[in-house]
Amino acid sequence: MRNILTSLLSLSQSFSNNSMEITQLARYAVKGFSGDLLASVKIDEGDRTFPDDRRYALLKLKEGTMGVEDSEKEFDPNNPSWLHKENFLCAFTEPNLMASFKSDYEIKYDEEGVPLRLFTLFDREEYNKSEDSTGIKPILGPIDLNTDEGRGQLSSFFVTLKQERDASDNPQKLFCATQSYSRKHTFQFGNTSSGVKNNNGDTRTVHIVNEATVRAVEDAINNGVDESDRIKLNGMRFRPNIIVDGLEPWKEFDFIGKTLKVVKTTASNVDNDNQQSAHMTLRVLSRTVRCEGIGIDPTDPERKKLNIPQLLSKHFPEHGPYLGVYAVIESAGDNIMSVGDYMNVVLDDS
């Protein structure tokens, strides 16, 4: 008992320095759509990001492409490579359109153990107004993205939607791209090349946002503004996988090149705090440069559109247009990361 109390005291003291609490977890199964909030995430050894995070993307096929049969000329599912976000239908290329939907993604298994990757789309305005989201009728789905048919339904839906919206006789062809299912999920449709460059070419990363930094930005842009005109910044606007709190604003930038250790605050885990193998660890790679794609709040598109990169550079010139950090999961540890867990900086890390 005394050992546990001593460990708890030591743990509490470490939390006051370079420690942060995980307050939200999110996965974005299809690039550009709203994230699914998760209570916990199971990470298998060898995974370097959240399961199925950014596993799919709506690839814009180039003019002259005959159709789906030509899609592998632009994206090879057996040998995928990073592509700039301008090549996709996503928040960067169509921020208003993407923000008008609320998506839901769920992995289930049939009687034979085959995974069903079920994707559903709702109208965002209707979803936000409803007091009971369970009664909302989806506008698409659920469709199984584990199948060619399901992925075809998703791309066809947006081809038709854009054709009607743009009144075009030559609509943009789209293809729901994903890595070949004959392989483990080792490719992710990431947002910037910086994470890839700092991760030896591996596209799998997680994105961490410090809630205190978001609050600091919110305070800065609302300085001198009447209460009725204040702008509320939601951390989910920045499309994080992990939102943390308990740090000073911008402190996360000091952790680049460092290792973070996930620590559970139950006594059973504290007593094993010195056993590195029991903890999930992440390596922080680089700062996250922001683009205009996050100008619209994905949870409330009716809010005023903001030029986030410009505002960051204006109010925090010492940091420039950066907010958040990329990290990679190096060790799965006990395999579970949960809301309420803490992440500590490994202080002896070089």
SEDO-399893 format. One line per 10 residues: number of its first residue (from 1); for each residue y, x, z of N, C-alpha, C. Coordinates in steps of 0.05 Angstrom, whole numbers. Layout:
N
NUM> Y X Z Y X Z Y X Z; ...
***
This chain:
350
1> -24 17 0 0 0 0 25 17 0; 24 39 17 47 57 18 52 70 -8; 30 78 -22 33 91 -48 46 72 -69; 39 46 -67 50 27 -86 80 23 -80; 87 21 -54 116 18 -47 132 42 -56; 120 66 -52 134 91 -60 138 91 -90; 117 83 -105 119 82 -134 140 62 -143; 141 38 -129 161 18 -136 189 28 -131; 193 43 -110 220 55 -104 228 75 -124; 209 92 -132 214 112 -153 220 99 -179
11> 205 78 -185 210 63 -210 237 50 -210; 245 39 -187 272 26 -185 294 46 -189; 291 70 -178 311 91 -181 313 100 -210; 291 102 -224 291 110 -252 304 89 -270; 301 63 -262 313 42 -278 343 43 -278; 355 55 -257 385 56 -256 396 76 -275; 380 92 -288 390 113 -305 386 107 -334; 363 113 -345 357 110 -373 336 89 -378; 339 66 -366 319 45 -368 332 19 -378; 316 3 -392 326 -22 -403 305 -43 -401
21> 313 -68 -397 294 -90 -396 292 -103 -424; 267 -109 -431 263 -123 -457 268 -153 -452; 288 -163 -465 296 -191 -461 287 -210 -483; 283 -199 -507 273 -215 -530 256 -198 -548; 236 -210 -560 219 -198 -580 219 -216 -605; 219 -205 -629 220 -221 -653 205 -207 -676; 192 -224 -692 179 -214 -716 190 -229 -740; 193 -215 -762 204 -226 -787 182 -223 -808; 164 -242 -811 141 -239 -828 150 -237 -857; 170 -253 -865 180 -252 -893 208 -241 -892
31> 213 -220 -906 239 -206 -906 261 -226 -913; 282 -226 -896 306 -242 -902 306 -269 -888; 284 -278 -877 283 -304 -863 287 -300 -833; 291 -322 -819 296 -321 -790 271 -310 -776; 275 -297 -754 253 -285 -739 240 -305 -721; 215 -300 -714 200 -316 -694 202 -302 -667; 212 -316 -647 214 -305 -621 186 -305 -608; 179 -282 -596 152 -279 -585 154 -272 -555; 136 -283 -539 135 -276 -511 123 -248 -507; 104 -241 -524 91 -215 -523 81 -207 -550
41> 75 -182 -554 65 -171 -579 41 -154 -573; 19 -158 -587 -5 -141 -584 -4 -120 -606; -5 -95 -597 -4 -72 -615 -30 -57 -614; -44 -55 -636 -68 -39 -637 -62 -10 -642; -79 8 -633 -76 36 -637 -74 42 -667; -54 57 -675 -50 63 -703 -28 46 -716; -23 22 -704 0 6 -713 26 21 -706; 46 19 -723 71 33 -717 94 13 -717; 87 -13 -720 107 -34 -719 94 -59 -709; 108 -81 -707 96 -107 -699 78 -117 -721
51> 55 -129 -713 37 -140 -733 51 -159 -752; 47 -154 -778 58 -171 -799 89 -172 -801; 102 -155 -786 131 -154 -789 139 -145 -816; 155 -162 -830 165 -156 -857 142 -148 -876; 121 -163 -873 97 -159 -889 101 -170 -917; 118 -190 -920 122 -203 -946 152 -201 -953; 157 -203 -979 184 -204 -989 185 -218 -1016; 207 -232 -1022 210 -245 -1048 224 -225 -1066; 208 -213 -1083 218 -193 -1102 230 -206 -1126; 254 -197 -1133 267 -207 -1157 257 -192 -1181
61> 243 -206 -1199 232 -192 -1222 254 -187 -1243; 253 -164 -1255 274 -156 -1274 273 -173 -1299; 297 -175 -1312 299 -190 -1337 279 -178 -1358; 265 -195 -1371 246 -186 -1391 217 -186 -1380; 215 -188 -1353 188 -189 -1341 175 -216 -1349; 151 -215 -1358 138 -239 -1368 130 -259 -1346; 126 -248 -1322 118 -266 -1300 102 -251 -1280; 87 -265 -1264 72 -253 -1242 54 -231 -1251; 42 -235 -1275 23 -215 -1285 37 -188 -1290; 63 -188 -1292 78 -163 -1297 89 -152 -1271
71> 85 -165 -1249 98 -158 -1224 91 -130 -1214; 66 -121 -1220 57 -95 -1210 72 -72 -1224; 87 -78 -1245 103 -57 -1257 126 -50 -1239; 134 -69 -1222 156 -65 -1204 147 -60 -1175; 124 -71 -1168 113 -66 -1141 83 -65 -1142; 72 -42 -1135 43 -39 -1136 31 -45 -1108; 17 -67 -1105 6 -73 -1078 -14 -53 -1067; -26 -38 -1086 -45 -18 -1077 -32 9 -1070; -8 12 -1079 7 37 -1073 36 30 -1070; 43 15 -1049 71 5 -1047 90 27 -1039
81> 115 24 -1048 136 43 -1042 161 28 -1035; 178 42 -1020 203 29 -1010 221 22 -1033; 234 -2 -1031 253 -11 -1050 278 -20 -1036; 301 -15 -1048 327 -23 -1035 328 -54 -1033; 341 -64 -1013 342 -93 -1008 356 -108 -1031; 371 -95 -1048 383 -109 -1070 362 -120 -1089; 337 -111 -1087 316 -120 -1105 302 -145 -1095; 311 -156 -1073 297 -179 -1061 316 -202 -1057; 305 -226 -1055 319 -249 -1045 319 -247 -1015; 342 -241 -1003 342 -236 -975 371 -240 -964
91> 375 -234 -939 401 -238 -927 423 -221 -939; 415 -199 -951 434 -181 -964 444 -193 -991; 426 -204 -1006 433 -214 -1033 441 -244 -1033; 430 -259 -1014 436 -288 -1013 439 -297 -983; 460 -287 -969 462 -293 -941 465 -322 -934; 481 -337 -950 484 -365 -944 459 -381 -948; 445 -375 -970 420 -389 -976 399 -384 -955; 395 -360 -948 374 -353 -928 380 -365 -901; 406 -366 -894 414 -376 -867 411 -406 -866; 407 -419 -889 405 -449 -888 377 -458 -881
101> 359 -439 -876 331 -445 -869 324 -435 -842; 306 -449 -828 293 -440 -804 263 -436 -812; 253 -412 -808 225 -408 -815 207 -405 -791; 182 -410 -795 162 -407 -773 138 -394 -785; 126 -375 -771 103 -360 -780 83 -358 -758; 58 -364 -764 37 -365 -744 11 -354 -756; -3 -338 -741 -29 -327 -750 -51 -343 -735; -68 -356 -750 -91 -370 -739 -116 -360 -752; -139 -368 -742 -164 -359 -754 -182 -384 -759; -195 -384 -783 -213 -406 -789 -240 -401 -775
111> -259 -419 -780 -285 -418 -766 -300 -392 -772; -295 -380 -795 -308 -355 -802 -293 -330 -794; -271 -334 -780 -255 -311 -770 -235 -300 -791; -231 -315 -813 -212 -306 -833 -184 -314 -824; -165 -295 -825 -138 -302 -815 -123 -320 -835; -109 -339 -823 -92 -357 -838 -63 -350 -830; -47 -341 -849 -20 -333 -843 -1 -355 -853; 5 -373 -834 18 -398 -841 48 -396 -838; 61 -402 -860 91 -400 -862 102 -428 -868; 123 -435 -853 135 -462 -855 165 -459 -856
121> 178 -475 -873 207 -475 -875 218 -502 -867; 240 -500 -852 255 -524 -843 283 -521 -852; 297 -544 -855 325 -544 -860 340 -536 -834; 356 -515 -835 369 -504 -811 387 -525 -798; 403 -539 -814 422 -558 -802 407 -580 -787; 386 -590 -799 370 -611 -786 357 -600 -761; 347 -576 -763 333 -563 -741 351 -560 -717; 376 -550 -722 395 -545 -701 405 -571 -687; 405 -593 -703 415 -618 -692 393 -633 -676; 368 -626 -681 346 -641 -668 342 -632 -640
131> 337 -652 -622 331 -646 -594 302 -640 -591; 285 -648 -610 257 -644 -609 248 -633 -635; 245 -606 -637 239 -593 -662 211 -600 -672; 193 -609 -654 166 -615 -662 164 -639 -681; 186 -656 -681 185 -679 -698 198 -675 -725; 208 -651 -731 222 -646 -756 202 -642 -778; 207 -655 -800 189 -652 -824 197 -627 -839; 178 -609 -844 185 -585 -859 191 -591 -888; 208 -574 -900 213 -577 -929 194 -561 -946; 179 -543 -933 157 -529 -946 137 -520 -926
141> 112 -526 -932 90 -515 -915 79 -535 -895; 62 -524 -878 54 -496 -877 38 -487 -901; 44 -463 -911 29 -451 -933 17 -425 -923; -6 -418 -934 -21 -394 -924 -13 -371 -942; 3 -352 -931 11 -329 -946 -11 -308 -948; -34 -315 -937 -58 -297 -940 -71 -302 -967; -61 -322 -982 -73 -329 -1008 -52 -326 -1030; -63 -322 -1054 -45 -321 -1078 -31 -348 -1082; -45 -370 -1076 -34 -396 -1079 -10 -400 -1061; -14 -393 -1036 8 -396 -1016 32 -380 -1023
151> 28 -355 -1031 51 -337 -1038 64 -348 -1064; 48 -359 -1082 59 -371 -1106 76 -395 -1100; 68 -411 -1080 84 -434 -1072 111 -426 -1061; 111 -405 -1046 137 -396 -1034 156 -386 -1056; 147 -370 -1074 164 -360 -1095 173 -382 -1114; 155 -401 -1120 162 -423 -1138 183 -441 -1126; 181 -445 -1099 200 -462 -1085 228 -451 -1089; 232 -425 -1087 258 -413 -1089 268 -410 -1117; 249 -406 -1136 257 -406 -1164 269 -433 -1171; 255 -454 -1164 265 -481 -1170 291 -487 -1156
161> 293 -479 -1131 317 -484 -1115 341 -470 -1127; 338 -445 -1135 360 -430 -1146 367 -440 -1174; 347 -449 -1189 353 -460 -1215 370 -485 -1213; 363 -503 -1194 379 -527 -1190 407 -521 -1179; 408 -502 -1161 434 -495 -1149 453 -482 -1169; 442 -464 -1185 458 -448 -1204 461 -462 -1231; 446 -484 -1235 446 -498 -1261 441 -478 -1283; 420 -462 -1280 414 -441 -1299 390 -449 -1316; 392 -442 -1342 369 -446 -1360 351 -422 -1360; 360 -401 -1347 344 -376 -1346 343 -367 -1317
171> 328 -381 -1300 328 -375 -1271 316 -348 -1265; 325 -338 -1242 314 -312 -1232 285 -316 -1225; 268 -299 -1237 239 -300 -1230 235 -285 -1204; 218 -297 -1187 212 -285 -1161 182 -282 -1158; 174 -262 -1142 146 -257 -1136 144 -250 -1107; 127 -265 -1092 122 -259 -1064 104 -235 -1062; 116 -212 -1056 102 -187 -1056 91 -180 -1028; 68 -167 -1028 56 -157 -1003 37 -135 -1009; 31 -119 -989 11 -98 -992 -17 -111 -996; -34 -97 -1011 -61 -107 -1016 -75 -112 -989
181> -89 -135 -987 -103 -142 -963 -128 -126 -959; -136 -110 -978 -159 -93 -974 -153 -70 -955; -127 -67 -948 -119 -45 -931 -106 -56 -906; -105 -40 -885 -91 -46 -860 -61 -48 -866; -47 -63 -850 -18 -67 -853 -4 -40 -848; 0 -25 -869 13 2 -866 39 3 -882; 47 -19 -894 72 -19 -909 90 -42 -900; 115 -36 -897 134 -56 -887 159 -56 -906; 169 -80 -912 193 -82 -929 217 -77 -911; 222 -52 -904 244 -45 -886 271 -49 -900
191> 292 -48 -883 319 -53 -893 333 -29 -905; 331 -6 -892 346 17 -902 327 41 -905; 336 60 -920 319 84 -925 320 104 -902; 339 100 -884 343 119 -862 318 121 -844; 307 97 -838 283 97 -821 260 111 -835; 258 107 -861 236 119 -877 240 149 -878; 264 158 -883 269 187 -885 264 201 -858; 270 187 -836 266 200 -810 238 195 -799; 221 182 -815 194 175 -806 173 186 -825; 179 209 -838 160 222 -856 150 204 -878
201> 168 186 -888 161 169 -910 147 143 -902; 141 140 -877 127 116 -867 148 93 -865; 142 70 -877 162 48 -877 161 32 -851; 141 36 -834 138 19 -811 156 29 -788; 174 12 -780 192 17 -757 196 -8 -742; 207 -6 -718 217 -29 -703 247 -24 -699; 261 -46 -697 290 -45 -694 298 -54 -666; 313 -37 -652 321 -42 -624 351 -47 -623; 359 -68 -610 388 -74 -606 394 -76 -576; 415 -64 -568 424 -64 -540 443 -87 -536
211> 436 -106 -519 453 -130 -515 480 -123 -504; 482 -102 -489 508 -93 -478 527 -84 -501; 516 -71 -521 532 -63 -544 542 -88 -559; 524 -108 -562 533 -132 -576 555 -145 -560; 553 -146 -534 575 -157 -517 601 -142 -520; 599 -115 -522 623 -99 -525 636 -104 -552; 621 -108 -573 632 -115 -599 645 -143 -598; 631 -161 -585 642 -188 -582 669 -188 -568; 670 -172 -546 695 -171 -531 718 -158 -547; 711 -138 -563 731 -124 -579 742 -143 -601
221> 726 -158 -614 736 -174 -636 750 -199 -626; 745 -206 -600 759 -229 -588 783 -221 -571; 789 -196 -571 812 -187 -555 838 -200 -564; 851 -214 -546 876 -228 -553 873 -254 -567; 848 -263 -570 842 -288 -584 841 -311 -564; 852 -334 -571 851 -358 -554 822 -365 -548; 817 -376 -524 790 -383 -516 776 -401 -536; 791 -420 -547 779 -439 -566 772 -426 -593; 783 -403 -598 777 -389 -624 758 -366 -621; 748 -361 -597 731 -338 -592 705 -340 -609
231> 696 -318 -618 672 -316 -634 649 -306 -616; 627 -320 -616 604 -313 -601 584 -297 -618; 577 -274 -610 557 -257 -625 530 -261 -612; 511 -268 -629 483 -271 -620 468 -245 -628; 454 -233 -609 439 -209 -616 420 -212 -639; 410 -236 -643 391 -241 -665 404 -238 -692; 431 -239 -693 445 -235 -718 438 -208 -731; 432 -189 -714 427 -161 -723 397 -157 -730; 382 -178 -730 354 -178 -738 337 -157 -724; 338 -157 -698 322 -137 -682 294 -147 -678
241> 276 -128 -674 249 -134 -663 250 -135 -633; 267 -118 -621 268 -116 -592 298 -117 -584; 304 -135 -566 331 -135 -554 327 -126 -525; 344 -108 -517 342 -97 -489 369 -101 -475; 368 -100 -449 392 -103 -433 390 -85 -409; 412 -79 -396 412 -62 -372 424 -34 -378; 430 -28 -403 442 -2 -410 472 -6 -412; 486 17 -413 515 16 -420 517 11 -450; 539 0 -459 543 -3 -488 540 24 -503; 526 24 -525 523 47 -543 505 69 -531
251> 494 64 -507 477 85 -495 452 90 -512; 444 70 -527 419 73 -543 422 96 -564; 446 102 -572 450 124 -591 443 151 -579; 444 153 -552 436 178 -539 406 183 -539; 391 162 -546 362 164 -545 349 173 -571; 365 178 -591 354 187 -617 339 213 -613; 314 214 -623 297 237 -619 282 237 -593; 287 217 -577 273 215 -551 250 195 -553; 233 196 -532 211 178 -529 217 157 -508; 210 132 -514 213 110 -495 185 102 -487
261> 182 97 -461 156 88 -450 159 60 -439; 141 42 -448 141 15 -439 127 14 -411; 141 3 -392 132 2 -364 132 -27 -355; 109 -36 -344 108 -63 -333 115 -61 -303; 127 -81 -292 137 -80 -265 118 -91 -244; 94 -98 -252 74 -107 -233 63 -83 -217; 55 -88 -193 45 -66 -176 21 -52 -188; 4 -68 -201 -21 -56 -212 -15 -35 -234; 8 -39 -248 15 -20 -268 32 3 -257; 48 -2 -236 64 19 -225 47 41 -213
271> 25 34 -201 8 55 -189 -3 74 -209; -3 66 -235 -14 83 -256 9 95 -272; 33 97 -261 57 104 -276 55 132 -288; 39 150 -275 38 177 -285 16 180 -307; 1 159 -312 -19 161 -333 -7 153 -360; 2 173 -375 16 168 -400 0 151 -419; -26 154 -419 -43 139 -438 -42 109 -432; -34 101 -408 -33 73 -401 -9 59 -412; 10 74 -422 36 62 -431 39 64 -461; 51 43 -472 59 44 -500 84 61 -501
281> 85 78 -522 108 95 -526 120 92 -554; 146 95 -555 161 93 -581 179 117 -584; 182 127 -608 200 148 -614 224 137 -629; 248 142 -618 273 132 -630 280 151 -653; 284 139 -677 288 155 -701 317 159 -709; 333 137 -711 359 140 -722 376 115 -715; 402 117 -719 419 94 -716 415 75 -740; 423 50 -736 420 30 -758 447 24 -770; 450 30 -796 475 24 -810 474 -6 -816; 497 -19 -813 499 -48 -818 510 -54 -845
291> 502 -77 -856 512 -85 -882 524 -113 -879; 536 -123 -900 549 -150 -899 529 -172 -897; 503 -166 -900 483 -187 -899 481 -200 -872; 491 -187 -850 490 -199 -824 517 -213 -817; 533 -218 -838 559 -231 -833 555 -260 -824; 532 -272 -830 526 -299 -822 506 -299 -800; 512 -315 -779 493 -317 -757 469 -333 -766; 445 -321 -767 422 -336 -777 413 -359 -760; 421 -360 -735 414 -382 -718 435 -405 -719; 459 -399 -729 480 -419 -731 498 -412 -755
301> 490 -418 -779 505 -410 -803 533 -423 -805; 538 -443 -788 564 -457 -789 586 -440 -776; 577 -420 -760 597 -403 -748 612 -386 -769; 636 -378 -761 652 -362 -779 638 -338 -790; 640 -333 -816 628 -309 -828 645 -285 -820; 631 -263 -814 645 -239 -805 637 -215 -822; 655 -196 -826 649 -171 -839 642 -151 -817; 617 -151 -809 609 -135 -787 613 -105 -791; 606 -93 -814 612 -64 -817 641 -57 -814; 658 -74 -825 687 -69 -823 697 -71 -794
311> 687 -91 -780 695 -95 -752 685 -72 -734; 661 -63 -739 650 -40 -724 667 -15 -728; 673 -10 -753 689 14 -760 718 12 -749; 728 -12 -748 756 -16 -738 757 -13 -708; 739 -25 -693 741 -25 -664 726 -2 -651; 707 9 -665 691 32 -654 689 54 -675; 711 66 -682 711 86 -704 693 110 -696; 690 115 -671 673 137 -662 644 133 -670; 636 108 -675 608 102 -682 606 94 -711; 627 84 -723 626 75 -751 610 49 -753
321> 601 43 -777 587 17 -782 558 17 -773; 553 25 -749 526 27 -739 523 10 -714; 500 -3 -711 493 -18 -687 463 -21 -687; 450 -12 -665 421 -13 -663 409 13 -671; 383 16 -664 368 41 -671 341 33 -682; 331 50 -700 303 48 -710 285 65 -692; 261 54 -687 241 69 -672 214 64 -685; 195 81 -677 168 77 -687 149 78 -663; 129 61 -663 109 60 -642 90 83 -646; 89 101 -626 73 125 -629 46 122 -615
331> 45 107 -593 20 102 -579 19 73 -570; -4 60 -574 -6 32 -566 -10 28 -536; -18 49 -522 -21 47 -493 -40 24 -485; -29 6 -469 -46 -17 -460 -45 -40 -480; -33 -35 -504 -34 -54 -527 -15 -78 -525; -1 -82 -502 16 -105 -500 45 -98 -492; 64 -109 -507 92 -107 -500 101 -136 -495; 115 -141 -473 123 -168 -466 152 -169 -458; 164 -193 -462 190 -198 -451 189 -195 -420; 208 -180 -409 207 -175 -381 198 -147 -374
341> 184 -134 -393 176 -106 -389 201 -89 -391; 199 -64 -382 221 -45 -384 213 -22 -402; 233 -9 -414 228 15 -429 245 37 -416; 231 59 -409 244 82 -397 245 105 -417; 266 120 -416 267 145 -431 250 166 -417; 233 179 -432 217 200 -421 235 224 -418; 243 230 -394 264 250 -389 257 278 -396; 231 285 -395 223 312 -401 217 316 -430; 224 295 -447 219 297 -476 240 316 -488; 231 332 -506 250 352 -518 258 343 -546
***
